């Protein structure tokens, strides 16, 4: 599908396209499906990410106290 740029420049259109693709999660879904991961590995990764995110939240909340 081709589209022509009517308003703005090509750079702005490319930026808008990249934002839409990132928002829809297309690329992250593709990367996730490239290789098979065992369920245990997925659980470990999820747990690790949860710990990292909770530490970030604690750091963020500690600065506001």
Secondary structure, 3 states (H helix, E strand, C coil): CCCCCCCCCHHHHHHHHHHHHHHHCHHHHHHHHCCCCCHHHHHHHHHHHHHHHHHHHHHHHHHHC
